[in-house]
Amino acid sequence: MSGPDEDDKPTVVLDLNLLKKQKLMQEEDLANMATELEFNTAPESESSEDFAEQFLEQRSKAAPSIAGKSAARQEASFPVILFDFTSDFFQKSQAQFPKGFSYTIVKTLADLNQCLRSKDFQIVIFNYDGNPKAVNQLCAQIKAKKPATKTMIMAKAISPEKAVAHAKTASGAASYYQYPLEASKIEKELKKLKALAK
């Protein structure tokens, strides 16, 4: 039996359709932001310049400086950009990636744009599960405008058949990787992409 106090309590009514529409609009906004990604060469702002300096500094640290290092280790060291656009996946899992590469975690389109100014070989890795629309648009733009940069898509459910079909589209990546993360498998894919660039 309910007392008089229970009837006076406010009732919360969730409009599930409105919540779905808001989520869809958010995803579309993120995807539209990706289409605004520019590949210019003029400095944008002081913070972007700071990021570019940090990026170049990390890249130079990854270059082998001791003459005694093996040729295989020297060949493996190149920039790998982990694009954490709508998630913290790469920040949380970077320790599971293979050693010997120059990793940079990027969270904004402006910072990705700074990284993509380089004309040297580099790889951008996307977490497809975070925002598939944005990843598709970014892969298409990078493929068209930055031939020295290779893209890799990581996802939970990417079968070989799906990867082959996706690779044939304008948004296709140079490489695909299905989770879970395994350092040896990731290293093999990264080296394969480097070999394709020669």
BAFI-3210 file (N, C-alpha, C; in Angstrom, 3 decimals, decimal comma, padded with zeros to 6 digits):
// residues 198
n [1|2|3|4|5|6|7|8|9|10|11|12|13|14|15|16|17|18|19|20|21|22|23|24|25|26|27|28|29|30|31|32|33|34|35|36|37|38|39|40|41|42|43|44|45|46|47|48|49|50|51|52|53|54|55|56|57|58|59|60|61|62|63|64|65|66|67|68|69|70|71|72|73|74|75|76|77|78|79|80|81|82|83|84|85|86|87|88|89|90|91|92|93|94|95|96|97|98|99|100|101|102|103|104|105|106|107|108|109|110|111|112|113|114|115|116|117|118|119|120|121|122|123|124|125|126|127|128|129|130|131|132|133|134|135|136|137|138|139|140|141|142|143|144|145|146|147|148|149|150|151|152|153|154|155|156|157|158|159|160|161|162|163|164|165|166|167|168|169|170|171|172|173|174|175|176|177|178|179|180|181|182|183|184|185|186|187|188|189|190|191|192|193|194|195|196|197|198]
n.u [000,830|000,573|001,821|000,859|003,079|004,542|003,004|003,302|005,853|008,046|007,757|009,940|010,117|011,379|012,169|012,750|012,994|013,721|016,202|017,609|017,583|019,129|021,604|022,180|022,365|024,626|026,583|026,502|027,395|030,043|030,981|030,670|032,487|034,816|034,921|035,739|038,389|041,510|044,279|046,542|049,490|050,198|050,928|048,567|047,861|049,235|049,072|048,807|051,265|052,918|052,146|053,022|055,791|056,213|055,462|057,407|059,634|059,161|059,288|061,972|063,225|062,592|064,159|066,921|069,820|072,091|074,854|075,201|072,740|070,512|069,875|067,285|065,842|066,337|065,024|062,403|061,618|059,463|057,039|053,907|050,645|048,136|044,838|042,645|039,844|037,074|037,208|038,993|040,510|043,085|044,774|044,431|045,295|047,846|050,181|050,036|050,890|053,465|056,967|059,483|058,510|057,526|055,204|052,340|049,697|046,673|043,978|042,337|041,024|042,487|045,033|045,613|045,738|048,073|049,989|049,747|050,975|053,518|055,714|056,904|057,046|054,440|052,099|048,641|046,508|043,249|040,517|037,958|035,520|034,902|033,904|032,595|031,739|033,238|035,819|035,756|035,513|037,868|039,855|039,422|040,093|042,784|043,944|043,560|044,914|047,343|049,668|051,990|051,298|049,994|047,038|045,479|042,890|041,390|039,234|036,503|034,833|035,807|035,946|037,988|036,683|034,996|036,948|038,303|036,227|035,712|038,172|038,119|036,566|036,214|036,871|038,590|041,129|044,719|045,422|044,030|042,913|041,868|040,561|041,433|044,185|047,458|050,792|052,818|051,418|050,461|052,879|053,801|051,880|052,369|055,002|054,572|053,075|055,011|056,805|055,254|055,320|057,748]
n.v [-001,166|002,184|005,156|008,612|010,210|008,948|009,271|011,938|012,286|013,343|012,100|010,617|010,784|009,265|010,150|008,091|008,114|010,780|010,828|009,026|010,449|012,677|011,443|010,458|012,887|013,928|012,086|012,582|015,220|014,839|013,309|015,153|017,062|015,756|015,956|018,481|018,530|019,842|019,973|021,754|023,881|026,066|027,569|027,155|027,938|028,974|026,847|024,688|024,837|024,231|021,586|020,486|020,793|019,078|016,682|016,387|016,240|013,846|012,111|012,378|011,347|008,700|007,837|005,784|006,135|004,942|003,339|000,598|-000,721|-003,118|-003,658|-004,383|-003,328|-000,592|-000,207|-000,587|001,652|004,183|006,839|006,396|007,170|007,286|007,579|008,848|009,806|009,884|008,464|006,832|004,735|004,115|005,484|004,046|001,541|001,612|000,452|-002,150|-002,205|-002,883|-002,432|-000,059|001,687|005,019|006,378|008,491|009,835|011,107|013,347|015,276|016,815|018,995|018,503|016,101|017,043|018,586|016,556|015,297|016,985|016,278|015,013|012,660|009,043|007,619|006,121|006,099|005,056|003,984|003,662|001,994|001,342|003,471|005,732|005,130|006,573|008,981|007,892|006,620|008,867|010,273|008,415|008,301|010,936|011,104|009,120|010,262|012,738|012,523|010,660|009,504|008,758|006,049|004,190|002,440|000,393|-000,525|-002,844|-004,472|-006,360|-007,274|-009,069|-011,011|-010,957|-008,713|-006,757|-006,866|-006,077|-003,493|-002,261|-001,883|000,321|003,957|004,823|002,990|001,413|000,976|-001,171|-003,662|-004,612|-006,938|-006,832|-008,936|-006,902|-007,733|-007,623|-008,757|-009,389|-006,862|-005,543|-006,958|-006,179|-003,401|-003,339|-004,529|-002,555|-000,545|-001,781|-001,812|000,832|001,347]
n.w [000,000|-000,850|000,559|001,298|000,802|-001,226|-003,546|-004,042|-004,990|-007,614|-010,937|-013,199|-016,601|-019,333|-022,587|-024,928|-027,708|-028,190|-026,901|-028,527|-030,943|-030,204|-029,703|-032,270|-033,655|-032,392|-033,238|-035,987|-036,004|-035,156|-037,297|-039,354|-038,521|-039,109|-041,854|-042,156|-041,764|-042,369|-044,600|-044,436|-044,653|-043,201|-040,026|-037,387|-034,717|-031,546|-029,704|-031,440|-032,700|-030,537|-030,137|-032,559|-032,261|-030,066|-031,232|-033,270|-031,639|-030,220|-032,367|-033,146|-030,887|-031,101|-033,142|-033,844|-031,876|-031,025|-032,320|-032,201|-032,379|-033,812|-037,356|-037,949|-035,784|-036,183|-038,610|-037,851|-036,420|-036,742|-037,180|-035,529|-035,377|-033,043|-033,150|-031,036|-031,176|-030,265|-027,968|-025,234|-025,838|-027,017|-025,287|-022,957|-023,711|-024,817|-023,817|-024,640|-027,211|-029,672|-028,920|-030,069|-031,925|-032,817|-031,033|-031,062|-029,375|-030,419|-030,017|-031,128|-034,135|-035,033|-033,971|-035,256|-037,844|-037,647|-037,329|-039,780|-041,513|-042,023|-044,496|-044,503|-044,200|-042,320|-040,004|-039,431|-036,956|-036,481|-034,212|-035,102|-033,970|-032,342|-033,828|-036,644|-038,996|-039,008|-039,117|-041,615|-043,315|-042,716|-043,446|-046,215|-046,953|-046,149|-047,735|-050,265|-050,099|-048,726|-049,592|-048,471|-045,975|-044,281|-043,475|-040,773|-039,697|-036,722|-035,185|-033,440|-034,707|-037,427|-040,027|-042,322|-044,816|-044,602|-044,306|-046,788|-048,493|-047,502|-047,958|-050,689|-051,070|-051,275|-048,780|-047,829|-045,865|-045,551|-044,078|-041,860|-038,614|-036,263|-033,000|-030,181|-028,858|-029,785|-029,369|-031,079|-033,439|-034,178|-034,619|-036,840|-038,773|-038,887|-039,852|-042,308|-043,600|-043,756|-045,508|-047,820|-048,481|-049,586]
ca.u [000,000|001,419|001,448|000,647|004,364|004,980|002,257|003,741|007,200|008,025|008,014|010,832|009,706|012,431|011,737|013,813|013,165|014,472|017,583|018,203|017,807|020,264|022,819|022,407|022,841|025,997|027,435|026,576|028,266|031,419|031,319|030,809|033,756|035,889|035,002|036,362|039,813|042,290|045,656|047,275|050,858|050,401|050,655|047,217|047,832|050,372|048,941|049,089|052,714|053,484|051,905|053,906|057,134|056,231|055,389|058,721|060,565|058,927|059,771|063,439|063,623|062,407|065,202|068,021|070,986|073,250|075,282|075,176|071,405|070,375|069,232|065,844|065,303|066,383|064,006|061,082|061,304|058,818|055,900|052,602|049,688|046,968|043,817|041,616|038,929|035,891|037,376|040,304|040,962|044,530|045,440|044,364|045,889|049,109|051,201|049,911|051,447|054,872|058,021|060,318|057,845|057,330|053,756|051,759|048,246|046,035|042,561|041,557|041,291|043,557|046,312|045,839|046,145|049,484|050,789|049,670|051,786|054,773|055,738|057,594|056,187|053,860|050,867|047,581|045,654|041,926|039,621|036,746|034,339|034,628|033,051|032,849|031,552|034,395|036,978|035,627|035,801|039,284|040,645|039,282|040,863|044,223|044,334|043,561|045,767|048,619|050,081|053,060|050,681|049,165|046,025|045,117|041,645|041,244|037,827|036,159|034,202|036,221|036,374|038,771|035,774|034,585|038,126|038,528|035,145|035,901|039,388|037,816|035,805|037,024|037,269|039,390|042,419|045,804|045,525|042,932|043,321|040,745|040,912|042,183|045,520|048,609|051,947|053,530|050,589|050,449|054,206|053,831|051,087|053,064|056,158|054,027|052,725|056,277|057,342|054,434|055,621|059,073]
ca.v [000,000|003,358|006,262|009,893|010,776|008,319|009,836|013,314|012,295|013,577|010,939|010,918|010,103|009,355|010,071|007,316|008,583|012,029|010,473|008,421|011,536|013,467|010,658|010,452|014,225|014,021|011,303|013,293|016,375|014,347|012,911|016,382|017,682|015,051|016,444|019,798|018,369|020,505|019,528|022,941|023,908|027,276|027,330|027,565|028,667|028,679|025,502|023,744|024,843|023,468|020,175|020,084|020,650|017,855|015,560|016,246|015,815|012,413|011,410|012,324|010,451|007,315|007,484|005,111|006,998|004,111|002,643|-000,847|-001,310|-003,959|-003,047|-004,640|-002,366|000,715|-000,176|-000,593|002,928|005,219|007,401|005,753|008,067|006,586|008,632|008,622|010,920|009,892|007,457|006,791|003,370|004,018|005,940|002,965|000,283|001,830|-000,471|-003,433|-002,064|-003,308|-001,432|000,221|002,629|006,342|006,556|009,762|009,735|012,336|013,326|016,283|016,938|019,987|017,835|015,151|017,869|018,915|015,347|014,964|017,922|015,608|014,346|011,381|007,893|007,452|005,332|006,556|003,935|004,414|002,744|002,084|001,215|004,762|006,544|004,627|007,585|009,867|007,115|006,460|010,141|010,596|007,492|008,736|012,169|010,815|008,371|011,166|013,915|012,249|009,321|008,952|008,307|004,841|004,090|001,116|000,386|-001,575|-003,001|-005,739|-007,320|-007,032|-010,335|-010,804|-010,615|-007,317|-005,918|-006,816|-005,271|-002,097|-001,759|-001,528|001,577|005,177|004,957|001,827|001,605|000,153|-002,366|-003,894|-005,429|-007,280|-007,011|-008,227|-006,428|-008,623|-006,839|-009,368|-009,248|-005,444|-005,253|-007,555|-005,312|-002,117|-003,567|-004,797|-001,245|000,121|-002,448|-001,378|002,234|001,463]
ca.w [000,000|-000,961|001,438|000,619|000,368|-002,467|-004,671|-004,276|-005,570|-009,059|-011,781|-014,307|-017,820|-020,352|-023,971|-025,578|-029,092|-028,137|-026,579|-029,728|-031,908|-029,722|-029,933|-033,711|-034,027|-031,906|-034,138|-037,259|-035,798|-035,161|-038,659|-040,137|-038,133|-039,804|-043,234|-042,122|-041,529|-043,407|-044,745|-044,860|-044,144|-042,414|-038,611|-037,022|-033,458|-030,692|-029,142|-032,516|-032,897|-029,423|-030,406|-033,658|-031,699|-029,269|-032,167|-033,901|-030,595|-030,000|-033,554|-033,136|-029,797|-031,532|-034,102|-033,150|-031,714|-030,678|-033,532|-032,010|-032,522|-035,000|-038,523|-037,849|-034,825|-036,823|-039,648|-037,237|-035,801|-037,550|-036,448|-035,537|-034,734|-032,516|-033,135|-030,015|-031,442|-029,399|-026,916|-024,586|-026,070|-027,221|-024,072|-021,981|-024,192|-025,525|-023,300|-025,340|-028,552|-029,709|-028,695|-031,233|-032,822|-032,226|-030,905|-030,655|-029,214|-030,865|-029,643|-031,854|-035,569|-035,223|-033,707|-036,351|-038,973|-037,439|-037,604|-041,199|-042,302|-042,361|-045,804|-044,275|-043,960|-040,988|-040,000|-038,528|-036,554|-036,023|-033,509|-035,920|-033,115|-031,711|-034,691|-037,997|-040,045|-039,012|-039,578|-043,069|-043,983|-042,545|-044,281|-047,608|-047,154|-046,023|-048,932|-051,417|-049,969|-048,048|-050,017|-047,630|-044,730|-044,420|-042,429|-040,273|-038,941|-035,724|-034,808|-032,787|-035,623|-038,811|-040,621|-043,546|-045,918|-044,408|-044,549|-048,242|-049,075|-047,088|-048,599|-052,075|-051,103|-051,180|-047,381|-047,462|-045,206|-046,089|-043,250|-040,916|-037,477|-035,393|-031,586|-029,150|-029,190|-029,577|-029,818|-032,205|-034,640|-034,548|-035,184|-038,179|-039,652|-039,059|-040,744|-043,639|-044,171|-044,082|-046,713|-048,961|-048,791|-050,255]
c.u [000,879|000,897|001,298|001,954|004,819|004,267|002,726|005,129|007,116|008,391|008,894|010,384|010,795|011,817|012,864|014,051|013,975|015,941|018,299|018,523|019,005|021,579|023,178|022,940|024,278|026,958|027,588|027,467|029,726|031,863|031,510|032,091|034,907|036,025|035,673|037,863|040,583|043,687|046,463|048,666|051,154|050,124|049,295|047,179|049,043|050,289|049,214|050,584|053,398|053,317|052,851|055,335|057,246|056,240|056,757|059,764|060,416|059,469|061,287|063,951|063,536|063,472|066,373|069,249|072,248|073,616|075,173|073,807|071,300|069,652|067,722|065,194|065,263|065,271|062,608|060,677|060,769|057,573|054,609|051,668|048,464|045,875|042,664|040,585|037,759|035,998|038,733|040,949|042,476|045,306|045,506|045,132|047,254|050,205|051,157|050,452|052,930|055,831|058,754|059,681|057,634|055,836|053,405|050,258|047,645|044,547|041,714|041,935|042,413|044,926|046,631|046,331|047,627|050,384|050,853|050,411|053,103|054,649|056,452|056,569|055,716|052,570|049,894|046,688|044,363|041,231|038,266|035,480|033,966|033,693|033,306|032,720|032,762|035,633|036,928|036,003|037,278|040,171|040,600|040,119|042,362|044,723|044,480|044,635|047,148|049,125|051,194|052,519|049,783|048,196|045,775|043,838|041,663|039,776|037,609|035,693|034,563|036,786|037,221|037,882|035,334|035,745|038,389|037,474|035,341|037,109|039,136|037,039|036,762|037,560|038,185|040,725|043,468|045,926|044,354|043,415|042,104|041,249|040,748|043,588|046,566|049,809|052,621|052,736|050,547|051,774|054,304|053,066|051,782|054,242|055,702|053,669|053,983|056,868|056,570|054,808|056,946|058,941]
c.v [001,236|004,465|007,553|010,504|010,215|008,902|011,237|013,399|012,519|012,298|011,372|010,085|010,327|009,237|009,395|007,761|009,874|011,745|009,872|009,493|012,378|012,734|010,640|011,797|014,432|013,284|011,996|014,517|015,963|013,960|014,138|017,118|017,045|015,543|017,802|019,725|018,976|019,911|020,712|022,923|025,171|026,982|027,892|028,397|028,261|027,267|024,436|023,676|024,057|021,981|019,682|019,893|019,360|016,622|015,309|015,773|014,317|011,598|011,287|011,419|008,993|006,878|006,858|006,017|006,203|003,255|001,127|-001,492|-002,078|-003,229|-003,246|-003,635|-000,972|000,840|-000,053|000,785|003,937|005,682|006,611|006,655|007,253|007,637|008,255|009,744|010,967|008,857|007,645|005,429|003,273|004,495|004,804|001,718|000,446|000,867|-001,825|-003,375|-002,430|-002,140|-001,180|001,157|003,939|006,645|007,972|009,539|011,097|012,243|014,315|016,294|017,931|019,347|016,789|015,894|018,244|017,727|015,052|015,949|017,294|014,923|012,999|010,270|007,883|006,647|005,966|005,355|004,489|003,294|002,891|002,059|002,542|005,636|006,137|005,682|008,503|009,140|006,934|007,740|010,503|009,697|007,917|009,980|011,918|010,090|009,304|012,250|013,666|010,852|008,703|008,408|007,112|004,773|002,636|001,278|-000,803|-001,630|-004,358|-006,771|-007,000|-008,335|-010,038|-010,394|-009,156|-006,369|-005,768|-005,931|-003,796|-001,485|-001,312|-000,219|002,765|005,369|003,833|002,194|000,712|-001,157|-002,428|-004,829|-005,665|-007,478|-008,461|-007,842|-007,483|-007,943|-007,438|-009,235|-007,802|-005,075|-005,773|-006,674|-003,986|-002,259|-003,851|-003,480|-000,471|-000,472|-002,021|000,033|002,392|001,433]
c.w [000,000|-000,066|000,663|000,121|-000,967|-003,678|-005,018|-004,912|-007,075|-009,819|-012,945|-015,507|-018,858|-021,732|-024,743|-027,014|-029,133|-027,826|-027,783|-030,762|-031,497|-029,963|-031,413|-034,178|-033,581|-032,836|-035,482|-037,148|-035,819|-036,565|-039,538|-039,789|-038,893|-041,239|-043,293|-041,871|-042,695|-043,443|-045,254|-044,257|-043,357|-040,947|-038,222|-035,757|-032,641|-030,129|-030,204|-032,785|-031,787|-029,670|-031,492|-033,149|-030,881|-030,168|-032,804|-032,883|-030,309|-031,163|-033,517|-032,012|-030,222|-032,521|-033,353|-033,073|-031,373|-031,886|-033,404|-032,175|-033,833|-036,127|-038,464|-036,909|-035,448|-037,856|-039,046|-036,727|-036,814|-036,809|-036,647|-034,723|-034,321|-032,326|-032,216|-030,082|-030,466|-028,284|-026,250|-024,803|-026,177|-025,995|-023,055|-022,417|-024,869|-025,062|-024,003|-026,770|-028,532|-029,489|-030,014|-032,242|-032,077|-032,183|-030,473|-030,549|-029,516|-030,553|-030,448|-033,330|-035,837|-035,003|-034,776|-037,581|-038,863|-037,781|-039,097|-042,090|-042,742|-043,718|-045,713|-044,063|-042,508|-041,126|-039,016|-038,245|-035,967|-035,264|-034,197|-035,071|-032,447|-032,516|-036,154|-039,099|-040,152|-039,529|-041,090|-043,802|-043,878|-043,391|-045,745|-047,877|-047,090|-047,266|-050,139|-051,319|-049,370|-048,393|-049,160|-046,308|-045,009|-043,246|-042,055|-039,454|-037,995|-035,314|-034,154|-033,794|-037,057|-039,368|-041,853|-044,726|-045,825|-044,720|-046,043|-048,907|-048,743|-047,786|-050,035|-052,193|-051,052|-049,768|-046,921|-046,847|-045,872|-045,325|-042,275|-039,829|-036,597|-033,970|-031,194|-029,610|-028,833|-030,194|-031,045|-033,505|-035,121|-035,203|-036,616|-039,177|-039,924|-040,010|-042,168|-044,350|-044,575|-045,354|-047,956|-049,418|-049,545|-051,756]
res [m|s|g|p|d|e|d|d|k|p|t|v|v|l|d|l|n|l|l|k|k|q|k|l|m|q|e|e|d|l|a|n|m|a|t|e|l|e|f|n|t|a|p|e|s|e|s|s|e|d|f|a|e|q|f|l|e|q|r|s|k|a|a|p|s|i|a|g|k|s|a|a|r|q|e|a|s|f|p|v|i|l|f|d|f|t|s|d|f|f|q|k|s|q|a|q|f|p|k|g|f|s|y|t|i|v|k|t|l|a|d|l|n|q|c|l|r|s|k|d|f|q|i|v|i|f|n|y|d|g|n|p|k|a|v|n|q|l|c|a|q|i|k|a|k|k|p|a|t|k|t|m|i|m|a|k|a|i|s|p|e|k|a|v|a|h|a|k|t|a|s|g|a|a|s|y|y|q|y|p|l|e|a|s|k|i|e|k|e|l|k|k|l|k|a|l|a|k]
***
